[in-house]
Amino acid sequence: MHVPNLLKTRIWFSLFIVLTSFSVVTAQEEKKVDSKRPNIVFFLVDDLGAMDIGAYNPNTFYETPNVDHLAATGVKFTQGYASCCVCSPTRFSLMTGKYPVRNACTDWFGANRSERFAPASYRGRLDLNETTIAEAFKEAGYRTAFLGKWHLGPTEEFWAEKQGFDINLGGCHRGNPKSYFSPYQNPRLEDGLDGEFLTERLTNEAIKIIKNWKDDPFFLYFSFYQVHTPLQAPESLVEKYRQKAFRNGLPNRTEEIFVEEEQNFSINKPRLTRQHQTHAIYAGMVEAMDTAVGRVLETLKNENLLNNTIICFVSDNGGLSTSEGSPTSNSPFRAGKGWNYEGGIRVPFVIRIPNGVSKISDFPTITTDFYPTLLDLADIPLKPEQHLDGVSLKSILEDKKPPQRDTLYWHYPHYSNQGGFPSSAVRFGNWKLIQRLEDGRTHLYNIKEDIGEQNDLVAKYPEKVIELQKLLFDWYREMDARFLQPKNNNIPWLPPTSIKFQQ
């Protein structure tokens, strides 16, 4: 009678072991899935102003429902800045986590505009000895892809595939595309059928990569060519916004109100800044960009990747409002691309993380912050000797105490194509000082009370000018900053310091 009971006990014990083992394996598999490092999808838009996006400007003429939804489901930084008022320096800062001036990468690569003074010399490439953000992710086992505008090196030895990206589609020396419609004449992107739209093509390629890499952690850097010139968009979208402008009774191009901007010494006629968003072609370009963002997000959702993907959205500088068609308005910000006023450096700045908070943050951020932030979020060891000028925003994204930051800086010792004068700037709290580099004149603004930078407070607060100038001069020395150079016996201003600055 004991044998059957013993057998029964052994059977139940064996069944218990099997079930327990199955439960352990299942738990381990679930833990493996949960512990998979997050994917990164990084959207960089060229020349997009913060006021071009509905999430930042409810009255915008343009339609951006997908980016608006991204901002509503992540953290929208209302005081986000590009590291420079033109493109290549900001792109350098995104790749390196450094202020562009540290490596003398202070103008768009290929620029050589000279007026009363010669511009500062600059290094027109992203050096290979930098550990780029792509290389950092690749070292951690990520697959990496770059799509779109690179503009960080003159020859292919400095292009995206040599800077940490496994795939490079479009990333070469070129800034603006020859055309947004095939043939593209791009050495890193094969032409499609005649008339194929560049943004749609790059989006299709991004979707293919996501589907092919869905089982591995990936870092996908989607760097839009738009909304940079040439101003081109599908005709159906252009017509849509022509009709919208007509229905809304908006002024046409010849009737629009422009305001004058004080410029550099060499130009007597002030540059005009556009004050209304009505440009139908530009509006079509903005919508096409937004549609591309939406398609990528929908793919992530359909592939069950959205809840394990960090998504970033930013621009490389403010909107183009003072030249080359002046297609957009950054109002209430002053001026636009090529200027160190807020219109030239304020950008949309959104980060969405898995299981993160949805909120609005007024913490001042800048494009150097993405490098340490993304490493931190992916639980990859930081590289403090590389991303010297960024801070991790992880605590803000997790609704915790923000990091410590007192100042932000900009240095543009060049003459911009958009009419902007050579200048540096420092933001300290709500105060912003702009230092002209032709003659050393300063402008002081309280940007909390005067976001349009119309009320110059230099005469009213001379002690604040001195305080901010000291911050700026100390920063010049730390960065080994370069300045304007003499031309035709004209000698430009230099900071009054015993330190020998480079020329």
Secondary structure as UniProt FT lines:
FT   HELIX           2..34
FT   STRAND          39..45
FT   TURN            46..47
FT   HELIX           50..52
FT   TURN            54..56
FT   TURN            58..59
FT   HELIX           65..73
FT   STRAND          75..77
FT   TURN            78..79
FT   STRAND          80..81
FT   HELIX           87..96
FT   HELIX           100..103
FT   TURN            109..110
FT   TURN            128..129
FT   HELIX           133..139
FT   TURN            140..141
FT   STRAND          143..148
FT   HELIX           156..158
FT   HELIX           160..162
FT   TURN            163..164
FT   STRAND          167..169
FT   TURN            187..188
FT   TURN            194..195
FT   HELIX           198..212
FT   TURN            213..215
FT   STRAND          218..223
FT   TURN            226..227
FT   HELIX           235..247
FT   TURN            248..249
FT   HELIX           253..255
FT   STRAND          258..261
FT   TURN            265..266
FT   STRAND          271..274
FT   HELIX           280..302
FT   TURN            303..304
FT   HELIX           306..308
FT   STRAND          309..315
FT   TURN            324..325
FT   TURN            331..332
FT   TURN            337..338
FT   HELIX           342..345
FT   STRAND          349..352
FT   TURN            354..355
FT   STRAND          359..361
FT   STRAND          365..366
FT   HELIX           367..369
FT   HELIX           370..377
FT   TURN            378..379
FT   TURN            384..386
FT   TURN            388..389
FT   HELIX           394..397
FT   TURN            398..399
FT   STRAND          407..412
FT   TURN            417..418
FT   STRAND          423..428
FT   TURN            429..430
FT   STRAND          431..436
FT   TURN            437..439
FT   STRAND          442..446
FT   TURN            447..449
FT   TURN            451..452
FT   TURN            458..460
FT   HELIX           462..479
FT   TURN            488..489
//
